[in-house]
Amino acid sequence: MLNIRLFTLKDLPAIKKILAEADLLYPKIEYRDFWVAEQENKVVGALQLENGPNYFFLSSLGILRQYQKQGIASKMLLTAIDNCPQDVYLYTIIPHFFEKNGFKVTPTPSFIPPRTGFDCVNCEREKCVCMVKKAKDKL
């Protein structure tokens, strides 16, 4: 059974492993605002959803390889953003996944964190887009 919950400090080693495997580690990462997906008492997914002044920012979403293609990422995403009363923004090179979950490509607003702050190791800047899920679309 899949359990999606806010992280605790004991989840940090698993979160770091998931982010490393998914090439989602970046130099300035702060280990806060995470959600985890747990299956059979094992953390198999991590999602970081930061609370900005008038928006939320999804900065990481990763699932261990052997647990991918099971709908865990979508369930985590929808569970986490269901609690967001404001728009949710993100950068991604896989917009098709997020489009299936109600996000739309958008010009990058000046108030969200800049892409340069993430400095993704295997960044594919030409594929990276900004996306948003409007709060009104979650109702």
C-alpha positions in Angstrom: 0.0 0.0 0.0 1.3 3.5 -0.9 1.5 6.1 1.8 2.2 9.7 0.9 3.2 12.0 3.8 5.3 14.9 4.9 8.9 13.9 5.5 10.7 13.5 8.8 14.4 13.9 9.5 14.8 10.1 9.4 13.8 10.2 5.7 16.8 12.4 4.7 19.1 9.5 3.7 16.4 8.0 1.4 15.5 11.4 0.0 19.2 12.1 -0.9 19.5 8.7 -2.5 16.3 9.3 -4.6 17.5 12.8 -5.7 21.0 11.5 -6.6 19.6 8.6 -8.6 17.2 11.0 -10.5 20.0 13.6 -11.1 18.0 16.1 -9.1 20.7 17.2 -6.6 21.9 20.8 -6.9 24.4 22.7 -4.9 22.1 25.0 -3.0 19.4 22.4 -2.1 17.8 22.8 1.3 16.3 19.7 2.8 12.9 21.1 3.8 9.3 21.1 2.5 9.6 17.5 1.3 6.9 14.9 0.8 7.7 11.2 0.6 6.0 8.2 -0.9 6.4 5.0 1.2 5.7 1.5 0.0 6.1 -1.5 2.3 7.8 0.8 4.8 10.4 1.9 2.3 10.7 5.5 1.0 10.5 5.2 -2.8 9.7 8.8 -3.8 10.5 12.3 -2.9 8.9 15.6 -3.8 9.9 19.1 -2.7 7.2 21.8 -2.7 8.5 25.1 -1.4 6.1 27.8 -0.2 6.8 31.2 -1.8 5.2 34.5 -0.8 2.2 34.1 -3.3 3.0 30.8 -5.0 4.4 27.3 -4.4 7.4 26.0 -6.3 8.0 22.3 -7.0 11.7 22.0 -7.1 12.1 18.2 -7.1 10.1 15.1 -7.9 11.9 11.7 -8.1 11.0 8.0 -7.8 13.4 5.2 -7.4 13.9 3.5 -10.8 12.4 0.1 -9.7 9.2 1.9 -8.6 8.7 4.0 -11.7 5.8 3.6 -14.2 3.4 2.7 -11.3 1.7 6.0 -11.0 3.5 6.9 -7.8 4.8 10.3 -9.1 1.4 11.4 -10.2 -0.2 10.4 -6.9 2.5 12.2 -4.9 2.2 15.3 -7.1 -1.6 15.5 -6.8 -1.6 14.8 -3.1 1.0 17.5 -2.4 -0.5 20.2 -4.6 -4.0 19.4 -3.3 -2.9 21.3 -0.2 -1.7 24.4 -2.1 -4.1 27.4 -2.1 -1.9 29.3 -4.6 -0.5 28.6 -8.1 2.3 25.9 -8.3 5.3 26.5 -10.6 8.1 24.3 -11.7 10.9 23.8 -14.3 11.1 20.6 -16.2 12.5 18.8 -19.2 9.5 16.3 -19.2 6.5 18.6 -19.7 4.4 15.8 -21.0 4.3 14.2 -17.6 3.2 17.4 -15.9 0.7 18.3 -18.7 -1.1 15.0 -17.9 -1.4 16.3 -14.3 -2.9 19.6 -15.2 0.1 21.9 -15.6 0.6 24.2 -18.6 3.7 25.7 -20.1 4.1 29.4 -19.2 6.6 32.2 -19.6 8.8 32.3 -16.6 7.5 34.9 -14.1 10.1 37.1 -12.4 9.0 36.2 -8.9 9.9 32.5 -8.9 13.4 31.2 -8.2 15.6 31.5 -11.3 16.7 28.4 -13.2 20.4 29.3 -12.5 19.8 28.5 -8.8 19.3 24.9 -9.6 22.3 24.2 -11.8 21.1 20.7 -12.5 24.0 18.3 -13.2 22.6 16.9 -16.4 20.7 20.0 -17.4 19.2 20.2 -20.9 18.5 23.9 -20.9 17.1 23.8 -24.5 14.4 21.4 -23.2 13.7 23.0 -19.9 10.4 24.8 -19.6 8.5 26.6 -16.9 5.1 25.3 -16.1 2.2 26.3 -13.8 -0.9 24.8 -12.3 -3.2 27.6 -11.4 -5.0 27.3 -8.0 -8.3 27.9 -9.7 -7.7 24.8 -11.9 -7.4 22.6 -8.8 -10.9 23.2 -7.5 
